[in-house]
Amino acid sequence: MLFDSLSEYYYSTAEYRQFSTQVESPSANKLGQNFELRVTAAVAVGGASLNGGTGSIGGSVLGVVFLAIVYNAFAMSGLSTYWQDVVSGVMVLAAVLLAQVAARESRARRAAGRGNQPTTEPA
């Protein structure tokens, strides 16, 4: 009950702040635009499966920190945001490919482990 009340309070506060920024500034409605790729990249780099079911909060936080360092390096070097999005896409692809390779190896190990167990046949 307390958690629900707190979450509703924070949600209403965030909505109020978002509305107030949109009223004050004509470009505020673009706040967070094209942010989905960065969030997906941070979670994928953090080790969460894009299919669902696996991952941790700590891994996601580490993915966010890692990508923040990468984006900060890009900003300091003066590269455009286009290249930041390209790097985000490449990181998502690499994370998905590594997850697929790890899943394939895990299935192969499980299959090999089942084949080595002795079978018990009635005499």
N, CA, C and O of each residue as an XYZ file, in Angstrom:
492
protein
N       0.832     -1.181      0.000
C       0.000      0.000      0.000
C       0.884      1.254      0.000
O       0.628      2.197     -0.749
N       1.905      1.261      0.828
C       2.807      2.396      0.893
C       3.558      2.552     -0.424
O       3.750      3.664     -0.916
N       3.982      1.415     -0.991
C       4.706      1.460     -2.261
C       3.824      2.035     -3.361
O       4.283      2.846     -4.166
N       2.562      1.622     -3.400
C       1.644      2.147     -4.409
C       1.458      3.650     -4.259
O       1.439      4.380     -5.250
N       1.324      4.104     -3.041
C       1.141      5.539     -2.802
C       2.368      6.325     -3.231
O       2.251      7.376     -3.861
N       3.550      5.813     -2.889
C       4.782      6.501     -3.277
C       4.961      6.525     -4.794
O       5.359      7.544     -5.359
N       4.667      5.404     -5.450
C       4.836      5.368     -6.897
C       3.858      6.315     -7.584
O       4.216      6.955     -8.573
N       2.627      6.416     -7.077
C       1.677      7.361     -7.659
C       2.128      8.803     -7.428
O       1.985      9.651     -8.310
N       2.663      9.074     -6.263
C       3.163     10.416     -5.976
C       4.298     10.791     -6.934
O       4.296     11.881     -7.507
N       5.271      9.879     -7.107
C       6.401     10.175     -7.981
C       5.954     10.291     -9.439
O       6.471     11.122    -10.186
N       5.007      9.468     -9.833
C       4.503      9.548    -11.199
C       3.823     10.894    -11.441
O       4.060     11.537    -12.463
N       2.985     11.315    -10.509
C       2.289     12.590    -10.692
C       3.276     13.760    -10.678
O       3.097     14.729    -11.416
N       4.315     13.674     -9.843
C       5.328     14.729     -9.819
C       6.074     14.780    -11.150
O       6.336     15.865    -11.670
N       6.415     13.629    -11.701
C       7.116     13.594    -12.989
C       6.230     14.135    -14.099
O       6.710     14.865    -14.966
N       4.959     13.795    -14.092
C       4.041     14.309    -15.107
C       3.909     15.823    -15.003
O       3.889     16.516    -16.021
N       3.820     16.334    -13.793
C       3.723     17.776    -13.596
C       4.971     18.476    -14.132
O       4.876     19.496    -14.815
N       6.136     17.920    -13.818
C       7.383     18.539    -14.275
C       7.498     18.483    -15.787
O       7.965     19.435    -16.412
N       7.074     17.370    -16.380
C       7.143     17.264    -17.829
C       6.182     18.262    -18.477
O       6.536     18.902    -19.467
N       4.987     18.399    -17.940
C       4.026     19.349    -18.486
C       4.542     20.775    -18.358
O       4.403     21.575    -19.283
N       5.131     21.087    -17.226
C       5.612     22.454    -17.025
C       6.773     22.785    -17.958
O       6.891     23.931    -18.392
N       7.620     21.835    -18.277
C       8.708     22.118    -19.215
C       8.186     22.278    -20.627
O       8.748     23.051    -21.403
N       7.124     21.567    -20.982
C       6.565     21.706    -22.315
C       5.893     23.059    -22.488
O       5.904     23.624    -23.582
N       5.314     23.574    -21.428
C       4.653     24.866    -21.515
C       5.686     25.982    -21.637
O       5.465     26.948    -22.369
N       6.804     25.864    -20.936
C       7.809     26.928    -20.910
C       8.653     26.982    -22.180
O       9.031     28.070    -22.613
N       8.951     25.855    -22.776
C       9.895     25.815    -23.880
C       9.269     25.124    -25.091
O       8.672     24.059    -24.934
N       9.385     25.686    -26.278
C       8.803     25.042    -27.457
C       9.542     23.776    -27.872
O       8.955     22.922    -28.537
N      10.815     23.630    -27.499
C      11.568     22.442    -27.889
C      11.565     21.372    -26.812
O      12.250     20.360    -26.956
N      10.822     21.566    -25.747
C      10.823     20.597    -24.653
C      10.095     19.316    -25.015
O      10.307     18.288    -24.373
N       9.236     19.356    -26.036
C       8.523     18.133    -26.397
C       9.432     17.117    -27.069
O       9.017     15.978    -27.286
N      10.654     17.493    -27.401
C      11.610     16.556    -27.982
C      12.493     15.912    -26.912
O      13.433     15.182    -27.225
N      12.179     16.188    -25.661
C      12.949     15.629    -24.561
C      12.796     14.112    -24.550
O      11.678     13.608    -24.446
N      13.885     13.390    -24.654
C      13.847     11.932    -24.636
C      13.604     11.303    -25.989
O      13.455     10.084    -26.079
N      13.558     12.090    -27.036
C      13.328     11.552    -28.369
C      14.543     10.737    -28.795
O      15.680     11.147    -28.560
N      14.313      9.597    -29.412
C      15.350      8.668    -29.857
C      16.184      8.142    -28.697
O      17.362      7.830    -28.869
N      15.598      8.046    -27.554
C      16.304      7.557    -26.375
C      16.165      6.044    -26.234
O      16.875      5.431    -25.437
N      15.260      5.438    -26.999
C      14.978      4.012    -26.874
C      16.188      3.159    -27.232
O      16.453      2.149    -26.579
N      16.917      3.556    -28.257
C      18.086      2.786    -28.680
C      19.149      2.780    -27.595
O      19.779      1.752    -27.346
N      19.351      3.903    -26.959
C      20.364      3.971    -25.898
C      19.974      3.131    -24.704
O      20.820      2.465    -24.106
N      18.706      3.154    -24.353
C      18.243      2.345    -23.218
C      18.369      0.862    -23.541
O      18.830      0.077    -22.711
N      17.960      0.481    -24.746
C      18.076     -0.924    -25.152
C      19.528     -1.354    -25.178
O      19.851     -2.461    -24.749
N      20.402     -0.506    -25.671
C      21.828     -0.834    -25.713
C      22.388     -0.993    -24.307
O      23.162     -1.916    -24.054
N      22.012     -0.113    -23.392
C      22.530     -0.192    -22.021
C      22.080     -1.485    -21.348
O      22.872     -2.132    -20.663
N      20.834     -1.861    -21.534
C      20.331     -3.080    -20.911
C      20.956     -4.320    -21.552
O      21.288     -5.282    -20.859
N      21.115     -4.292    -22.883
C      21.713     -5.443    -23.563
C      23.182     -5.597    -23.195
O      23.652     -6.713    -22.977
N      23.910     -4.488    -23.123
C      25.317     -4.551    -22.726
C      25.433     -5.003    -21.281
O      26.411     -5.652    -20.909
N      24.448     -4.667    -20.466
C      24.443     -5.073    -19.061
C      24.160     -6.549    -18.849
O      24.273     -7.038    -17.725
N      23.796     -7.268    -19.896
C      23.639     -8.710    -19.778
C      22.212     -9.201    -19.777
O      21.989    -10.406    -19.666
N      21.242     -8.326    -19.895
C      19.850     -8.771    -19.923
C      19.534     -9.348    -21.296
O      20.000     -8.848    -22.320
N      18.739    -10.400    -21.297
C      18.334    -11.005    -22.551
C      17.217    -10.177    -23.165
O      16.283     -9.783    -22.468
N      17.303     -9.913    -24.445
C      16.244     -9.169    -25.113
C      15.009    -10.027    -25.312
O      13.945     -9.508    -25.649
N      15.131    -11.327    -25.111
C      13.978    -12.221    -25.150
C      13.267    -12.270    -23.808
O      12.149    -12.777    -23.711
N      13.907    -11.747    -22.779
C      13.309    -11.740    -21.444
C      13.755    -12.928    -20.625
O      14.282    -13.906    -21.157
N      13.542    -12.836    -19.333
C      13.804    -13.969    -18.456
C      15.134    -13.933    -17.740
O      15.255    -14.532    -16.671
N      16.123    -13.271    -18.265
C      17.414    -13.223    -17.595
C      17.911    -11.796    -17.530
O      17.499    -10.941    -18.314
N      18.796    -11.551    -16.592
C      19.367    -10.231    -16.415
C      19.263     -9.804    -14.970
O      18.575    -10.436    -14.169
N      19.946     -8.737    -14.646
C      19.913     -8.245    -13.266
C      19.957     -6.725    -13.275
O      20.354     -6.097    -14.256
N      19.544     -6.162    -12.164
C      19.573     -4.711    -12.034
C      21.020     -4.222    -12.035
O      21.344     -3.219    -12.671
N      21.878     -4.934    -11.322
C      23.287     -4.545    -11.268
C      23.936     -4.553    -12.642
O      24.710     -3.653    -12.971
N      23.626     -5.565    -13.446
C      24.162     -5.619    -14.801
C      23.668     -4.466    -15.652
O      24.427     -3.893    -16.434
N      22.392     -4.125    -15.501
C      21.844     -2.997    -16.251
C      22.499     -1.686    -15.830
O      22.780     -0.830    -16.669
N      22.741     -1.530    -14.531
C      23.406     -0.323    -14.047
C      24.821     -0.243    -14.612
O      25.266      0.829    -15.023
N      25.526     -1.368    -14.634
C      26.874     -1.374    -15.217
C      26.838     -1.052    -16.713
O      27.719     -0.360    -17.223
N      25.826     -1.550    -17.408
C      25.675     -1.215    -18.823
C      25.431      0.261    -19.027
O      25.974      0.857    -19.958
N      24.615      0.869    -18.164
C      24.351      2.306    -18.259
C      25.628      3.095    -17.994
O      25.918      4.059    -18.703
N      26.391      2.697    -16.984
C      27.638      3.405    -16.665
C      28.626      3.282    -17.816
O      29.281      4.255    -18.188
N      28.731      2.086    -18.376
C      29.653      1.878    -19.493
C      29.275      2.755    -20.686
O      30.132      3.412    -21.276
N      27.991      2.763    -21.036
C      27.580      3.568    -22.180
C      27.671      5.061    -21.884
O      27.927      5.849    -22.794
N      27.471      5.461    -20.651
C      27.633      6.874    -20.294
C      29.077      7.304    -20.505
O      29.338      8.412    -20.973
N      30.012      6.427    -20.159
C      31.422      6.746    -20.385
C      31.714      6.844    -21.886
O      32.442      7.736    -22.321
N      31.149      5.932    -22.671
C      31.354      5.965    -24.122
C      30.766      7.238    -24.717
O      31.413      7.900    -25.528
N      29.531      7.589    -24.316
C      28.896      8.801    -24.852
C      29.635     10.058    -24.405
O      29.746     11.019    -25.166
N      30.131     10.053    -23.191
C      30.902     11.193    -22.709
C      32.189     11.351    -23.524
O      32.581     12.467    -23.865
N      32.834     10.239    -23.829
C      34.050     10.302    -24.653
C      33.727     10.847    -26.040
O      34.496     11.632    -26.595
N      32.580     10.429    -26.605
C      32.178     10.966    -27.903
C      31.907     12.457    -27.821
O      32.313     13.210    -28.706
N      31.228     12.891    -26.774
C      30.901     14.314    -26.627
C      32.165     15.147    -26.459
O      32.268     16.241    -27.014
N      33.120     14.638    -25.703
C      34.357     15.378    -25.480
C      35.217     15.433    -26.739
O      35.965     16.390    -26.938
N      35.114     14.412    -27.587
C      35.913     14.403    -28.813
C      35.251     15.191    -29.936
O      35.878     15.453    -30.962
N      33.986     15.571    -29.751
C      33.322     16.393    -30.745
C      32.647     15.622    -31.860
O      32.256     16.217    -32.864
N      32.499     14.310    -31.713
C      31.813     13.529    -32.744
C      30.315     13.781    -32.680
O      29.778     14.112    -31.623
N      29.650     13.625    -33.807
C      28.220     13.907    -33.874
C      27.409     12.808    -33.177
O      27.903     11.709    -32.924
N      26.160     13.138    -32.881
C      25.279     12.163    -32.232
C      24.918     11.024    -33.180
O      24.508      9.954    -32.730
N      25.065     11.239    -34.473
C      24.834     10.160    -35.436
C      25.753      8.977    -35.128
O      25.311      7.828    -35.127
N      27.008      9.256    -34.874
C      27.960      8.178    -34.597
C      27.695      7.545    -33.240
O      27.986      6.364    -33.047
N      27.152      8.300    -32.301
C      26.760      7.711    -31.023
C      25.659      6.675    -31.239
O      25.674      5.608    -30.627
N      24.708      6.997    -32.112
C      23.641      6.043    -32.403
C      24.164      4.836    -33.167
O      23.691      3.719    -32.961
N      25.133      5.049    -34.044
C      25.734      3.925    -34.766
C      26.421      2.983    -33.778
O      26.264      1.766    -33.866
N      27.178      3.544    -32.843
C      27.858      2.727    -31.839
C      26.842      2.000    -30.965
O      27.053      0.839    -30.612
N      25.742      2.665    -30.613
C      24.696      2.012    -29.821
C      24.129      0.812    -30.571
O      23.940     -0.256    -29.988
N      23.860      0.985    -31.854
C      23.336     -0.115    -32.654
C      24.308     -1.268    -32.758
O      23.913     -2.431    -32.679
N      25.578     -0.952    -32.937
C      26.600     -2.003    -33.021
C      26.707     -2.747    -31.685
O      26.878     -3.966    -31.659
N      26.606     -2.007    -30.582
C      26.672     -2.661    -29.266
C      25.469     -3.568    -29.036
O      25.618     -4.648    -28.465
N      24.288     -3.155    -29.465
C      23.108     -4.022    -29.338
C      23.304     -5.281    -30.172
O      23.035     -6.385    -29.698
N      23.767     -5.130    -31.402
C      24.009     -6.300    -32.255
C      25.050     -7.231    -31.644
O      24.876     -8.450    -31.645
N      26.127     -6.659    -31.124
C      27.166     -7.486    -30.515
C      26.634     -8.210    -29.276
O      26.938     -9.384    -29.068
N      25.850     -7.522    -28.463
C      25.297     -8.158    -27.267
C      24.343     -9.282    -27.634
O      24.352    -10.332    -26.992
N      23.522     -9.080    -28.652
C      22.587    -10.122    -29.083
C      23.344    -11.308    -29.651
O      23.017    -12.454    -29.343
N      24.357    -11.050    -30.482
C      25.136    -12.149    -31.057
C      25.875    -12.932    -29.978
O      25.906    -14.162    -30.016
N      26.472    -12.228    -29.013
C      27.162    -12.932    -27.922
C      26.178    -13.746    -27.084
O      26.512    -14.846    -26.645
N      24.984    -13.230    -26.857
C      23.981    -13.982    -26.098
C      23.556    -15.230    -26.863
O      23.348    -16.283    -26.259
N      23.426    -15.127    -28.181
C      23.054    -16.294    -28.984
C      24.159    -17.353    -28.974
O      23.877    -18.548    -28.882
N      25.406    -16.914    -29.069
C      26.525    -17.857    -29.026
C      26.583    -18.540    -27.664
O      26.786    -19.752    -27.588
N      26.407    -17.777    -26.593
C      26.428    -18.361    -25.244
C      25.283    -19.339    -25.056
O      25.472    -20.384    -24.434
N      24.108    -19.034    -25.571
C      22.966    -19.938    -25.444
C      23.199    -21.216    -26.231
O      22.848    -22.301    -25.769
N      23.791    -21.099    -27.420
C      24.071    -22.279    -28.238
C      25.089    -23.187    -27.549
O      24.932    -24.407    -27.546
N      26.134    -22.591    -26.964
C      27.133    -23.388    -26.259
C      26.536    -24.041    -25.013
O      26.875    -25.178    -24.685
N      25.656    -23.332    -24.326
C      25.011    -23.886    -23.141
C      24.137    -25.079    -23.516
O      24.137    -26.091    -22.817
N      23.393    -24.965    -24.616
C      22.563    -26.096    -25.066
C      23.440    -27.281    -25.470
O      23.095    -28.429    -25.193
N      24.574    -27.008    -26.126
C      25.468    -28.094    -26.546
C      26.071    -28.798    -25.332
O      26.202    -30.022    -25.321
N      26.440    -28.018    -24.306
C      26.989    -28.640    -23.088
C      25.951    -29.491    -22.376
O      26.262    -30.575    -21.882
N      24.723    -29.001    -22.322
C      23.671    -29.792    -21.671
C      23.401    -31.069    -22.437
O      23.203    -32.124    -21.835
N      23.390    -30.986    -23.768
C      23.151    -32.173    -24.581
C      24.296    -33.164    -24.429
O      24.057    -34.370    -24.364
N      25.530    -32.684    -24.369
C      26.683    -33.571    -24.202
C      26.668    -34.188    -22.806
O      27.065    -35.341    -22.641
N      26.221    -33.447    -21.811
C      26.159    -33.965    -20.442
C      25.121    -35.059    -20.302
O      25.321    -35.989    -19.520
N      24.028    -34.982    -21.025
C      22.996    -36.020    -20.954
C      23.450    -37.284    -21.646
O      23.059    -38.383    -21.252
N      24.273    -37.144    -22.676
C      24.751    -38.318    -23.405
C      25.773    -39.117    -22.625
O      25.937    -40.305    -22.905
N      26.466    -38.538    -21.666
C      27.494    -39.221    -20.909
C      26.962    -39.954    -19.687
O      27.697    -40.717    -19.060
N      25.707    -39.739    -19.341
C      25.169    -40.401    -18.155
C      24.888    -41.855    -18.462
O      24.392    -42.182    -19.541
N      25.204    -42.741    -17.510
C      24.950    -44.164    -17.750
C      23.442    -44.440    -17.778
O      22.659    -43.850    -17.034
N      23.087    -45.340    -18.647
C      21.678    -45.715    -18.730
C      21.475    -46.961    -17.893
O      22.338    -47.838    -17.846
N      20.361    -47.033    -17.251
C      20.025    -48.214    -16.445
C      18.968    -48.997    -17.186
O      17.837    -48.545    -17.364
N      19.363    -50.181    -17.613
C      18.430    -51.065    -18.321
C      18.111    -52.234    -17.422
O      18.992    -52.745    -16.730
N      16.887    -52.659    -17.422
C      16.546    -53.837    -16.601
C      17.218    -55.089    -17.145
O      17.307    -55.275    -18.358
N      17.681    -55.929    -16.264
C      18.405    -57.136    -16.671
C      17.495    -58.280    -16.993
O      17.964    -59.360    -17.351
